[in-house]
Amino acid sequence: MEQTVIKIFTSALKAVSPYEAVKNHCKYIMSFYESGNFNRVIVIGFGKAACPMAKAIEDSLPDSLKAGIIITKYSHCNEYILERIKFFEAGHPIPDENGLKGTNAIIRLLENNAEHTLVVCLISGGGSALLVAPYEGITLSEKQKVTELLLKAGADIYELNTIRKHISNVKGGRLAEIAYPVRVISLILSDVIGDRLDVIASGPTAPDRTTFQDALAVLEKYSLADKIPLSVLDILRRGSQGLIPETPKENSIVFRTVENIIIGSNKKALEAAKTKARELNLHTEIISTEITGEARNIGKWLAKVALETRKNFRTSHHKPLCLISGGETTVTVKGNGIGGRNMELALAFALEIEGIEGITLLSAGTDGTDGPTDAAGAIVNGETIRKAKFLGIEAEEYLKNNDSYHFFERIECLFVTGPTGTNVMDIQIVVIE
């Protein structure tokens, strides 16, 4: 069943192609351009899908496009040749100096625009780390430390971005402030549950729902107030006291000239996976579009669902069953190993189904990377743990050490795709025979 789950996953990726999604919206952009008395288009972008998105603009709007700057993750632009749009490659999930340089270039481009310029902003997952401009008084290294602490503590994307928005000059609607009053159309590939505009890439062109007080509450929840740099804590506290302006909210004038459009999401990918599974003659259902929580706990829960379904389905179905889910889990790092949320989920799942035939799981990131590794995730079945034991490998120890990557590397069960060019969170595909 390994090839079956791979085929289903591949179909899901095709449905959320950033290039095609942007291209499908270029007619609208041209119509807006022609009716609005604009004389040029400039492009800005940030995220793991920035290059294919930018390529679609270049191919579709060759005459009106005058300039552009995008920022993407290292190696995510290798397959694309951009002629009018300059790209920066930068660090993710920890921001780096290249991200800072690229962001400063975007700011300068936005600040030097005339009234008749139309800005097309291309936003995709990973943008929070790639678009980096620390608030005055905070250094890049201090922002890096905050990001590392929150990731290791297991903060989810909503909590992480709540703090990011309040220690940044561009997140939480502040990029819209910089662009105002120039018209902006943002084309957005969602990588968050619920497709919340203020959370995707930390909402640079969207009203912010969170406050400085919310950011302080996140630090308190994870007991990080005494660990983060004093400069960051000082800004958050001053902001909560009203001494620093809040991020722009829904009633701000800056959003009158901004249109935010979601062009792809995890739900769309899951529906495509469901269609493909049915084409492969599998009885299929989407069991959740909002998978969240600790990765290993979700792995155990998903295994229990699979086992219970397997027990009941033998007498009610005459063909294999496919269970599909999507979302984004978290990992609380307590060990010193290497891994990602999909591999940790898959390892916990494998431990629950040890020795049981007829169950296969693929869990992978749609961007092709799982944590700080070169794998998208892993594929497991009832033989996975048996194989490891035969080789003298103790799965529980690897899970305890957050070292799922090396576990799957040793037993040759990594799922490696390379950068996919898209990013709509994670997908889990379970096939039960």
N, C-alpha and C positions, 0 to 999 in steps of 0.2 A: 503493500500500500504506500510505500515511500514515494513512488512516482506519482501516485494519485494526489497526495496532499501537495506535492510540488506544483502539479498542474493547476490545482485549485488556487494556490497562492499566487501563481504567475498571472492568472486571469484577474485576480483582485488588483494586482499592480497595474495592469493595462487599463483598468477602468478609471484609475486616478492618475493617468499620465499628465504631468504638469504642462507639457508642451501642448497637448491637444486641448486641455482645459482652458489655457490662455488663448490659444488660437480661436476657440469657439466664442470667445468674448471680444475678439478684435473688431468684429463688425459693429458692435455696440460702441466701442471706443471711437471708431472712425465716424460714426453717426453723431456722437456727442461732440467730437472735434469739429466737424463741419458745420454743425448747427450753432456752435458756441463762439464763433469768430476767433478761434485760436490760430496761431501761426506756427507753432512748433510743439512737439512732444518730447519730453525727457523722461527717462526711466530710472527709477531707483529700486533696489531689491535686496533682500537678505533672507537667508535660509538655505537649507540643504537642496531645495529644488530651484534655487535662483537661476542657475544657468539654463536649464531647459525652458523655464518660463521666459527668460530674457531672449532666448533664441526664437521663440514663437513671436515675440514682438518685432524683432528684427525682420523676420520673414514675412510678417503680415502688414507691417506699417513702414515700408522702406522709404517712402518719400517724406513723411511728416516727422519721423524720428530723427532728432538732431544730436542727442547725447544721452549718456547713461552711466551709472555706476552701480554695481551689485557686489555683495559679499556672500561667499559660500564657504562650506567646509573644505578643508584640504582634500585634493584629489577628486572633488565633485564637479569639476569643469573640464575634465580630461577629454571628453568625447564631443565637446562643443567648440565651434569657432565663432567668436563674436567680433564683429567688425566695428560697430559704433558704440558698443557698450563695454566699458572697462570693468574688469572684475578683480576682486581681491579674494584670496583664499586665507582663511583664518581658523582659529582654534574653537573647538566645540567638544564637550560641554563647558569647558573652562575657557573664558575669553582670553585673548592674547593681544600682543602689540599690533599685529596685522589687522585684527578686527577694529582696533582703535583708529588706525590709519584710514581704513576704508570708511568708517563711520564719519570721521572728520571730513573726508572727501565728499560724502553724501551731504553733509550739512552745508559745506561751501557751495555745492551745486544748487541746493534748495534756496539758499540765501541770495543768489544772484539771478533771480528770475523775474521777468517782466509779467505784466498783467495777462498777456495773451498766451501764456504757456500752460499746457496741460501736463500734469505730472501723473505718470502711471507708476504705482507702487506695487511691487511684487513681493508678497509675504508668504513664507512657508516655515514649517517647523525647524527649529534650531536658530531662528532669528533672534531669540533672547540673548544667546551667547555671542552670536556673530555681530549684531548691532550693539556696539559697546561705547558708551560715552559717560564715564562716571561723573556723578554730581560734583560740583565745586568742593574741593577739600578732601575728596576721596581719590586715592591712587588706584591704578589698574591692579597692582598686586594686592591691595586691600579688597578690591571687588572679587578678585580671584579666590582669596581666602574665604570670603563670605559664601561664594558659590560652592566651594569644596565642602565647607562645614554643613551646609544645608543638604547637599546631595548625600553625604555620608550619614546624616541623621535620618534620612528617609523622608524628607519633606516632599509632598507631591507637587505637581506642576503649578497648581493654584497658589500654594503657599510660597513656593520658590519665586514665582513671578510677582507676587504681592510685594516682596522685598526688593526684587530687581527694579520694579517700576519706581520705587521711592528713593532709590540711590542712583538714578539715571537722568541724563539730560534729554533722552530721546524716547524712552519707553513711557507707557501709560498716557498716551495722547500727546506727549511733548514733541514728537516729530511733526504732528499736525500743527502745533503752535509755530514751529519753525517755518513750515511751508505757507502758512496763512499770509495773505488771502488768495494765494494761487489755488486753482482747482486741482483736486487730487482724486483719482480713482484707484482704489486699492483692490487688487485681485488676490484673494487669500486662499491658500491651501491649508485646511484646518488639521491640526495635530492634537487637539484637545477634546475631551469629552464634553458634549453639549455645544460644541462649536462657538464658545464664547469669544467674541471679538476682543474683549479686554484681556484675554489670557493668551491667545495665539500670538507667539513672538512678543509677549508682554504688551500687546495692544498699542503699538506706536502711533496709529492713526485712529484710535477708537477711544471713546470716553472711558475713564477708569472708574470701576465700581468700588475700589478699595481705598483705604486711607493709611496715613502714617500709623495710626493707632492699630490698624489691622496688622501692619508689618511688625510692630512691637509684640503683638499677641503671638505671632509665629515664633519669634525668638524665645518668648516665654514658654511656649508649648514644648520646644525642643531643648530648653535650658542652655541657650546659646548666648545669652546677653553678656556673660562674662568671658566669652571666648572670641567674639567678633572684634574687629578693630574699633578703638574708641571713636575714631572719626565717623564711622558708620553709625554707631550707636548714638552719637551726639546729634547727627542730622535727623535721625528718626525721632528722637525725643523732642528736638526743637520743632520739627514738623508737626508732631502731635500736639504741641502747645500753641500752634498757629504762628510760629515765628518764621516759618518757611512756607511758601505757597504750596497748596495741595496740587496734585496732578489734575489736569482739566477734567471736569465732569460733563454730564450729558447736556447741560444747558449752556455750555461754553460756546462762544461765537465761532471758535476755530473749526468746529465740526459742520458749520453751515456750508462749507466749501469742500467737504469730504464725502465720498461715497465708498462704502466698504461692501465688497461682494465676495461671498464664499463660493469658490469654484470647484472644490473637491473636499471629501471628508472620509473618515473611516466607515461611516454608514454606507456610502456609495461603494466602497471597496468590498464590504461584507455582502452586499446585495449581488455584486458580480461574482463573488466566490460561491454564493448560494446557487446562482444560475449555472455556473460551470459544474458544480457538484451534481446537480440534477441532470445535466447533459451526460455525465459519466454514470448515470443510472444509480445514484445514491439517494436514499430517502434523507432529505436535508432540512435542518432548521437552524435559525440563528438564535442562540440561547441568551446572548447578552451583547449589547452594543456599548456597555459602560463598565467594562472590567477595570476595577481599581483595587488598591490594597497591596499588602505585602506579597511579593511575587511567589514566595514559597507557599504561603497560605492559599493563594489562588490556585497554584499547581495542585495542592492536595484537594481543594474543593472541586476543581475540574475533573480530577481523577475519580472522585466519588460520584460525580454526575455521570461520567462515562461508564463506571461499573454498574451503577443502578440502571442506567439505560440499557446496557448490555443484558442484564438479568431479565428485563421486561420485554425487550424487543424481539427475542427469539421466536415467540409465538405470534407476534403481531405484524412482523415484516418478513418479506421474502427477498429483500435485497439489502446490501450494506447501508449503514446509517452514517450520516455526517453531521457533526455538531460544530457550529462556527461561532466564534466570539471575537470581540475586539475591544480595545481600550488601551490603558497604560498603567501598569503596576509600578511599584517602587521597591527598592531594596535598601534595607537598613544595614549598612556595612559594619560588621563587627570583626571580620577576619582581614587577612592581608592578601587574599587571592585576587584573581582577575575574572571578571564575568560581566553579565548583563542581566536585565530583568527577565528576558525571554529564556535564556539558558538556565537561570535559577528556577524559573517556573517549570521548565521542562524536566529538570533534575528532580524536583520535588514530586512531579507527576509520575516520573519513571519509578521512583521508590514505592509509590502507592500501587502500581500495577505490576510489580515484579512477578514474573512467571505466568502471567495471564495472557493467553493468546488472543489475537484478533482485535487489539486496540493499538492505534498509531496516532501520535500527536506531532504536529509541527507548530512551533511557536516562534514567531520571528518579527522583527521590526521591518516595517515597509520601506524604511530608508536604506536597508541593507547593512546596518550596523547595530550591534547590541552592546551597549556600554562602550568602554574604551578598547574594543576588539575589532578584528577584521571579519567577524562572523555576524550574520543576521540573526541567528538563533540556533535551534537544534531540533532534530527529529528523534523521537524515542518510541519504543514499544515494550512489550512484556519481556523481551530478551535483553534489553539495555543493561539492567543491573546485573543479570546473570553473566553477561559478557564481561562486565567490569570485574566481578568477583573472580572469574576464571583467570583474569590477568593480574589478580592480586590488588585490585583498586577498590578502596572503600568509599563508596559514594557519599555516605553520611559525613565523612571527614571533609570531603570537598565542599559539600553544602554548608557545613559549619564554618568553613574558612572563606566562604563567598568566592570559591575558586571553580565555578562551573565551567569556565572556558577550558581550563586545563584538563578537567575531567572528560569533557566531550572530545577534546583534541586527542587524548590518549586512546579513546575507544573508537575514534573516527566517526563521530556522529554529529559534527558541526554542520550547520547549514550555512554555506557561504555563497552569497550572490554578488558581492561587490556593491558599490554605490548604485542604487536603483534610479536616482533622479527624482524620487518622490518622497513624501513623508506624511503619512496619515496615521500615526501611532502604530500599534501592534495588532497582529492577527493570530488567533489560535484555531487550528483546524484539527478535529478529532474524527478519525474514521473507525467505525466499529463493524467488524465482519460477523 
